[in-house]
Amino acid sequence: MLRTEHVSKSFEKDSPLLERVCFSVLSGRIGVVAGETGSGKTTFLRLLRGEIPPDSGRVWVGNQDIAKLTEKGRMQLWRKVAMVHEADRLVADRTVIENVALPLRIQGIHGEKLVKRVEALLERFELSHLAYRFASTLSAGQARCAVFARAVAAWPQALLADEPFAHLDRVHAQRLMRILLEHAEQDQMAIVVATHRLEFCSFDRIDHWQIVGTNIVPVENAHEDTGISFSAGME
């Protein structure tokens, strides 16, 4: 579970970006945070991961108040809370299977445990038939799925995704969202997606939040029109 209690953050004096944000997403679910460019989506993800401290309030990962972590504890936290950025790319001259296995190898995991995990992820992300293709030969949709498979390879407890649908068409974006939902449920992972592309996010087990001014509120409680609309249904 990821949770914030009255979190505020400013980068300029007397100009708050986020104020008193109370947010939570449970394991096995996806929380979608909607907002336009510059509204604070990326900053919020960095707060959830402990990359930057809040000016006030608290951030929790499970039962851990991350403000109380030592430097070593913070490094361990970054293994537990994976993050995929809009600009993240695969290692072009490595195969898909090599890219997905990379985090496991970094953590010293080898042999049968590595093989089983990578094979399971390739199947889950519908990449098994591309296992030995070089990353540079993949389509945008295939590469994005491989980036996410790599991000979750080493069993993180949570995943943060910043604009995951960038450069994807509707078919590939919906496919990726469906796979992430399946992964959240099967691995009991909490996932937070920051996006302005809400037309791809109308599934069950998704909690919708919206940046309104300097706060992040559940969509049913939003009283202002940010210009972001939800699709009435999925094709």
C-alpha positions in Angstrom: 0.0 0.0 0.0 1.1 3.6 -0.8 -0.3 6.4 1.3 0.2 10.1 1.9 -1.1 12.2 4.8 -1.5 15.9 4.2 1.6 16.1 2.0 2.7 19.5 0.7 5.5 20.5 -1.7 6.8 23.8 -3.0 9.8 24.6 -5.2 9.2 28.4 -5.1 8.5 30.5 -2.1 4.8 31.3 -1.7 4.0 29.2 -4.8 2.9 25.7 -3.6 2.7 22.9 -6.2 0.9 20.4 -4.0 -0.9 21.1 -0.7 -2.2 18.8 2.0 -2.6 15.8 -0.4 -4.2 12.7 1.2 -3.9 9.7 -1.2 -3.8 5.9 -1.0 -3.7 2.9 -3.3 -4.0 -0.6 -2.1 -2.0 -3.6 -3.1 -3.6 -5.3 -6.1 -5.0 -2.1 -7.5 -4.0 0.8 -9.7 -4.4 4.4 -8.7 -4.5 6.8 -11.7 -3.6 10.4 -11.1 -4.8 12.7 -13.9 -3.3 16.1 -14.6 -2.0 18.3 -17.3 1.7 18.9 -17.9 3.2 21.0 -15.1 0.4 20.2 -12.6 2.7 18.2 -10.3 2.2 14.6 -11.4 5.9 13.7 -11.7 6.7 15.5 -8.4 4.0 13.5 -6.7 5.5 10.2 -7.9 8.9 11.3 -6.7 7.4 12.1 -3.3 5.9 8.6 -3.2 9.2 7.0 -3.9 11.1 9.1 -1.4 13.3 10.7 -4.0 12.4 14.2 -2.7 11.1 15.0 0.8 7.7 16.7 1.4 7.7 20.1 3.0 5.1 18.8 5.4 3.0 15.7 5.8 4.0 12.0 5.7 4.5 9.4 3.0 4.0 5.7 3.8 5.1 2.6 2.0 3.2 -0.2 3.7 3.7 0.4 7.4 6.9 2.4 6.9 7.1 6.2 7.3 9.8 6.9 4.7 10.9 10.1 6.5 12.3 7.8 9.2 14.5 5.8 6.9 18.2 5.9 7.0 20.2 6.5 3.8 20.6 2.7 3.6 16.9 2.2 4.1 16.1 4.7 1.4 18.3 2.8 -1.1 16.4 -0.4 -0.1 13.1 1.4 -0.6 14.0 2.3 -4.2 14.3 -1.4 -4.8 10.8 -2.0 -3.3 9.2 0.9 -5.2 10.1 0.7 -8.9 9.5 3.7 -11.3 9.1 3.9 -15.0 9.7 7.3 -16.6 8.3 8.4 -19.9 11.8 8.5 -21.5 12.9 5.1 -20.2 14.4 2.9 -22.9 15.7 -0.7 -23.3 19.4 -1.5 -23.9 19.2 -1.4 -27.7 21.9 -4.0 -28.4 20.6 -6.5 -25.9 17.7 -9.0 -26.5 14.4 -8.7 -24.7 15.2 -11.6 -22.4 18.5 -9.9 -21.5 16.8 -6.6 -20.8 14.2 -8.2 -18.5 16.8 -10.2 -16.7 19.1 -7.2 -16.0 17.6 -6.1 -12.6 17.8 -9.7 -11.4 21.4 -10.1 -12.3 22.2 -6.8 -10.6 20.8 -8.2 -7.4 22.8 -11.4 -7.7 19.9 -13.6 -8.8 21.0 -16.3 -11.3 20.2 -19.8 -12.4 16.8 -21.4 -12.2 15.2 -18.7 -10.1 16.2 -16.1 -12.7 15.0 -18.2 -15.7 11.6 -19.0 -14.1 11.0 -15.3 -13.2 12.0 -14.0 -16.7 9.9 -16.7 -18.5 6.9 -15.8 -16.4 7.2 -12.1 -17.1 7.7 -12.6 -20.8 4.5 -14.7 -20.8 2.6 -12.2 -18.7 3.6 -9.2 -20.8 3.0 -11.1 -24.0 6.6 -11.0 -25.1 7.6 -14.7 -25.2 7.7 -14.8 -29.0 10.1 -11.8 -28.9 12.5 -13.1 -26.2 15.5 -13.3 -28.5 14.8 -10.2 -30.6 17.1 -7.2 -30.1 15.4 -4.3 -28.3 16.2 -2.0 -31.2 13.9 -4.0 -33.5 10.8 -3.8 -31.4 7.8 -1.6 -32.1 6.9 1.2 -29.6 4.2 -0.9 -28.0 6.4 -4.0 -27.7 9.3 -2.0 -26.2 7.0 -0.3 -23.7 5.8 -3.7 -22.4 9.4 -4.9 -22.2 10.3 -1.8 -20.1 7.6 -2.6 -17.6 8.5 -6.2 -17.5 12.1 -5.2 -16.6 10.8 -2.7 -14.0 8.9 -5.4 -12.1 11.4 -8.2 -12.6 12.9 -8.1 -9.1 9.6 -8.3 -7.2 9.1 -4.7 -6.1 6.1 -4.0 -3.8 4.9 -1.0 -5.8 5.3 0.5 -9.2 5.1 4.1 -10.3 4.6 5.0 -13.9 5.0 8.5 -15.3 3.0 9.0 -18.6 3.2 5.3 -19.6 1.1 5.8 -22.7 3.4 8.2 -24.4 3.8 7.4 -28.1 1.3 4.5 -27.9 -1.9 4.1 -29.9 -5.2 3.2 -28.3 -4.8 -0.6 -28.9 -1.3 -0.8 -27.4 -2.1 1.5 -24.5 -5.2 -0.5 -23.5 -3.3 -3.7 -23.8 -0.5 -2.4 -21.5 -3.1 -1.2 -18.9 -4.8 -4.6 -18.9 -1.5 -6.4 -18.4 -0.6 -4.0 -15.5 -3.9 -4.7 -13.9 -3.3 -8.5 -14.1 0.2 -8.0 -12.7 -1.1 -5.9 -9.8 -3.5 -8.6 -8.9 -1.3 -11.6 -9.3 1.8 -10.1 -7.5 -0.3 -8.0 -5.1 1.5 -4.9 -6.1 0.3 -1.3 -5.7 0.6 0.7 -8.9 0.3 4.4 -9.5 -0.1 5.8 -13.0 0.3 9.5 -13.7 -1.2 10.5 -17.0 -3.4 12.9 -18.9 -4.6 10.0 -21.2 -7.6 8.9 -19.1 -9.3 7.3 -22.1 -7.1 4.3 -21.6 -8.0 3.8 -17.9 -11.6 2.8 -17.7 -11.2 -0.7 -16.1 -12.3 -2.3 -12.9 -9.8 -2.2 -9.9 -8.7 1.3 -10.9 -9.1 4.3 -8.5 -9.2 7.6 -10.4 -7.7 10.7 -8.8 -7.5 14.2 -10.3 -5.2 17.1 -9.7 -7.4 20.1 -8.9 -5.5 23.3 -8.2 -2.8 22.2 -5.7 -4.6 19.1 -4.4 -5.2 15.6 -5.6 -8.7 14.3 -5.0 -10.8 11.3 -5.9 -12.6 12.0 -9.1 -16.1 11.8 -7.6 -15.1 14.6 -5.2 -13.6 16.9 -7.9 -15.5 20.2 -8.2 -13.4 21.9 -10.9 -13.1 21.1 -14.6 -9.4 20.5 -15.5 -10.2 19.8 -19.1 -9.5 16.1 -18.7 -12.4 13.8 -19.5 -13.0 10.1 -19.0 -14.1 7.8 -21.8 -17.6 6.5 -21.4 -16.5 3.0 -22.3 -13.7 0.9 -23.7 -13.6 -0.6 -27.2 
